[in-house]
Amino acid sequence: MDLWQLQIFRKVVDLKSFSRAGHAVNLSQPTVSSHIKDLEAHFDCRLIDRLAKEALPTKAGRLLYRYAKRMAALRDETESAMAEFNGKVKGSLNIGGSTIPGVYVLPSIIAAFTARFPEVNVSLAIADTSQTIAAILSGDLELGVVGAVSTHPSILQTRMLDDEMCLVVPTGHRWAAKNKVTIKQLFTAPFIIREQGSGTLKSIQNSFSEAGVNLNDLKVVARIGSTEAIRQGIKNRMGVSILSAIAVSDDVAGGNLTTLAIEGLNLKRAFYLTHHRHRSLSPLCRAFVAFINHRVPTQQA
């Protein structure tokens, strides 16, 4: 057994295919199969069930997969630590972001970071807030940026960037010429809402609760799992929604959407740098956090 074989094994599990795994690591399918057979011989058990259309891990395979991920993370941390010892910033970093920071904030920061440190490879996973936090807790991600405060005792968060949400309507809507609407007016309009688990929805729920109004009074016409899809829904006059001003800035500048305030609702929120309280950040991750703090001064949550 060696790390290369474990990397191939992880690819097979991740992609559920010997051929796709081979393509990902530039090996032929027979060579991938040979490596998996060597691992199975080493552990004296079947690791992958070769089904008609998918390659799926057995119970033993799922156990090995967890350890393989930990060994890969330790390998990356070792590379980063030795590079730091030599005064370099290099290695691989796995981070996550909920929809708004993952799509609209982190890419420019990552681009600047990798331009400054060209020997760094950053992998960014975009999911909702609850999924991102779950991946940090499981060790799949070292760092995340999310749009809601977590109450989990093993999660540590630092306020990174302030954001303000707003009511978003299509150009030409009856409210488009207004600066603000009342909550009572909001309850009369078809409304598009985010899915459970999103930081945006949690922030909206908190805002409604603080104002003493019930989210269930909205005339919800659709529950949609991405900000981009909601933007398209608004532009196609499916309904209105409350979204981050950052997420719709291009459409507002282009005249496709209009933003308004809602009287009595505080729609300010923040994005939070998030990591595991009981796991030390790798040298590379510490360098990335320092880079973010230099670009966007943070406050403790």
N, C-alpha and C positions, 0 to 999 in steps of 0.2 A: 504493500500500500504506500502511495505517496500523494503529495498535495495535488499533483497534476491529475492523477486518476480521480481524486475526490472532486476536483473542479469539473471534470467531464461528467461524473455521476450527477453533480448538482445541475448541470445543464440539461441532462436527460430528464431529470425530475421537473425542472422549471418549464421546459418546453414540451414535455410529455411525448417526446419523439427522439429516436436514435438519429434519424436523418437530419432533423432540424438542429439537434445538438452538435452533430458533426459539422454542419455548415457554420455554426456559431464559433467553433473552435478550430476550423480549417482542417478537419480530419474526415476521412471516408467513413461511411456507416459501418463497414466491417471492422475498422480500427476502433471505433467507439464501442462496438459490441465486444471486441476482444478485451478492452480495458474493463468493461463492466463484468465480464466473465472472470477476469483476474481478481477483481474485488470480491466477487461472490465466492471464489475458491479460497481467498484469504480468510474470509469470515465464515466460510462453510455454511452459507445459507443463501437463499434467493433474495435479491434486493429489488429487482424490477420484474413486475408482471408484464409480459409482452402480449398485450391484447390486440384485437384486430386493427383498431385505429389509434390506440394510445399506448404509451409506455407509462405505467403507474407504479409508484413505490409500494412494496409490501410493508408489513408492519416493521420488519427489520430495516427496510429501506428508509422509512420515515424516521426511525431512530438515528440511523447513520446520517441522514440529511441534516438533522439538527446539529450534530457534532461537526459535520463538514462545514456548515455555515460558521460555526464558532471558530473552527480552525482557520478558515479563510479570513475572518475578521482579525484574528490574532496575527496572521501573516501580514496583513495590511498594516496593523498597528506596529509590528516589528519593523517593517520597512520605513514607516513614518518616524519611529523613534530613532532609528539609526541615521536617517537623513537629518533629523533635528540635531543629533549629536555632531554631525559634520557641517552644521550651519545651513542646511538645505530644507526646503519645503517641497516634498514630493510624496507620491503615493495615491491611493484610491480612497475616496470618501463617499459613503452612502448617506444621503440626507433625504428628507421628505418635506412636502409642503401641502397644506390644505389648498383648496382651489384658488383662492385669490392670491395669497403670497406665492404659491407654486407656479401660477401662470403669469402673474403680472409684476411680481417683485423680485423673486429669487433669480430668474434667468439673467437679468442684467448684472446682479451681484456676482453670480458664478462666472459670467463672461469676463468681468473685470479681474476676478481672483485668478482664473486660469491664465489670463493674459499676463498677470504679474508673476505667476508661478507656473510656467508651461509644463513642468513635470508632474503636475497634479491632474488626476482624472476624477471628476465629480459625477456621481449618479444621482439624479433627482427623481424621486417617486412622488407622483401627485395623486392624492386621495382626499377623502373628507377628513375633518378634524379627528373624529373618533378612530378611524382606520390608521391615521398617521400616528396617533398616540399609542395605539395597540402595537404597531410595528416597532416603536421605540421601546416599549415594555418587553417585547419578545426578543429584542436585540437585533432585529433585521435592519433597523435604522439607528444611526448614532445620534442624529440631531434632526429636529423638525422645526418648521415655522407654521403655527396654526393661529386661527382667529378666535379662539375661545380659551378661557381659563379652565384647566383641568383640576379636579378635586382628588385625583388619585395620589396617595401618599408617596409613591415612588417617582412621581414626575416633578421636575423642577423647571420653572419657567421664568424668563426675563422679558419684560416689556421691550419690544424692538421698535415698533413703528405704529403711530396713530393712524386711524382710518375713520372715515365718516360714511355711513350709508345714507341713501336717499331714495325717495320714491322716483321710479323711472317710468316714463310714459312715452309712447311714440310721438313723433312730430305730427302735428295736426290734431292730436287728442284734445278733448274739450278743456282739459286742464293745462295744456302745454303753454299757455300764455301767463299762467299764474306763477307766483313765487312759492306758494305753499297751499296746502289743503288741510282741512280738519280731519280728525280721526273718524268722525261721523261720515264725512264724504268718502273717506277711504273704504268704509264698509259697504258702499254702494257699487263699487267697481269690481269687475271680474279680476281675480288676483291669482298670480302664479307664485307658488311657494317652493322653496328648496326642500330636499329630502331630509329625513331624520338623520342625525349624525353630523350635519354640516355646521361649521362655525357660524355661518351667516344666519341660519335658522335659529341657532341658540341665542345669538345676539338680538335678533328680532323678538324672540320670546322674552328675553330679559327686559327689553325696552317696553314692550306691552305690559309686562308685569309691573314695572316701575310706575307706569302711567295708570295702573288700575283698570286696564281694559283686557278683554279676552281675545286671544288670537283666533279662537274658534268662530268669532263673529265675522271673520273675513269670508267673502264669497269666493272660496278657492275653486278654480276651474281646472287646475293641473298642479301636480307635484312633480318637479323635474330635478334631475340629479346633477346638473352642471350649470354654472353661470352662463356659459356660452349659449347653451340651449335656451335658457330663459331670455337672454338678450334677443335671440332670434324669434322667440315667441312674442315678445313685446313688439318688435318691429313688424311682425305679421298680425298684430292686433288681437292676439289671443287673450291678452289681459295686461295688467300693470304688475309691478313688483317692487320690492325694496332690495337694492343691490349696492355694492361698494362703488363709491364714486370713482375709484381707481379703475374698476373693471369696465366702466362705460365711458371713460374719458374720450376715447377715440370716436365713439359714435356720437357723443355730444358735440365734439368739435366738428364732426362731419355733417351735423344737422339731422341725423337720423333718430336721435333720442333726446329727450328733455328730462332734466332732474328737478325735483321739487323737495321742499321741506314738508314735514308733517307736524302741525301744531300739537304741542303737548308730548311729543315723543323725542327722547334723547337718543339719537342714532349714532353717537360716537362709540367707537370701539378701538381695539388695538390688536396687533399681531404679536405673537410671543415666540421667542426662541425657546425651544423645549427639548429637554434631554432627561435621561434617567438619573435620578438623584444619587443612586448608589453605584453607578459605574463611572470610572474616570474617563474623561474625554481623551481621545488619542491626541498626540502632538499635532497631527494635521488638522483635526477638528478644532483644537484650540487656536490654531493659526487662522482658520476660517472664521471662528467666532470673533477673534480680535480684529480681523479685516472688516467684518460687519460692524462692529462697535466703532471702528474708525470712520466708516462711511455714514452710519446711522447711530448716533449716540443713544444708548439704551438706558432704561430705568428698571430697577428691580420690581417685579410684579408683587 
